[in-house]
Structure formats: structure tokens, C-alpha cells
Amino acid sequence: MRLLPWSGPEGKASYLITDGRGGRLSRLADVIEATQIDMGAQLLAHAEDLLPDATEVQLRFLAERLTEALRDILRVAESRGSGSREPGAGSRRAGAGSRRAGSPEPKGGIPEPGAGSPGRKP
């Protein structure tokens, strides 16, 4: 089974059952993955140019686009290299979404998985 680079209904992961011979849908997924990687690289280059003089509004917009690009590229990486995850596990990990205000952050500014989430035990 191959994880496709787009979500199905309700944002759930979409999988393709394939024999590995590269059918039409598999080739389309290859093109979309390549496009996502290229767009991520272009966005990173733009971010590097923008960061020194960016306004708060520009930084927020950039962070949102970088988050989208990272999510896409992680899905591509998962699709291409990880046969260990079970179908239906999705590409979002605990704590990988937006951080809640006031939740603790470890060194480096990256929240611990599940940090600050109500009802979760560390």
C-alpha cells in the first residue's frame, strides 16, 4: 500500500493498493510529490531572504506556509520510506499541530508531544 500525497474525505490519509508497476494514479502521486518537494525548497529560499526584514504579518504568513510545506514533505517521506507505520495512523503526531498558549516548551522552542493538551498525561 502506498500513502498518497493528498488527504481523503475529512482529512484522513489516502492509500493506494498497488503492484508496484506504476499505474496512472501512482504516476500522478509521483508528480505531486515532486511538486511538493520543489515548492518546499522554493519556500525555504524565500523564507531565508524574507526573515531579516519581515514584519509580524509576513512572519505569521510565512510560518503558516512553512508548516503546510513541512506537512507535505513529511507525508512524502513517510510514503517513500516508512513501511513500519500502519495504514490509518495518519501523518499528524501528538503535539505536531499548533501549540496552545501557555504550554511549556523545552530547549530549542519545540513543544514536547502532548504538552499543554488538556486530558493528556505526560
Buried (B, 14 or more C-beta within 10 A) or exposed (E): EBBBBEEEEEEEBBBBEEEEEEEEEBEBBEEBBEEBBEBBEEBEEEBEEBEEEBEEEEEEEBEEBBEBBBBBBBBBBBBEEEEEEEEEEBBEEEBBEEBEEEEEEEEEEEBEEBBBBEEEEE
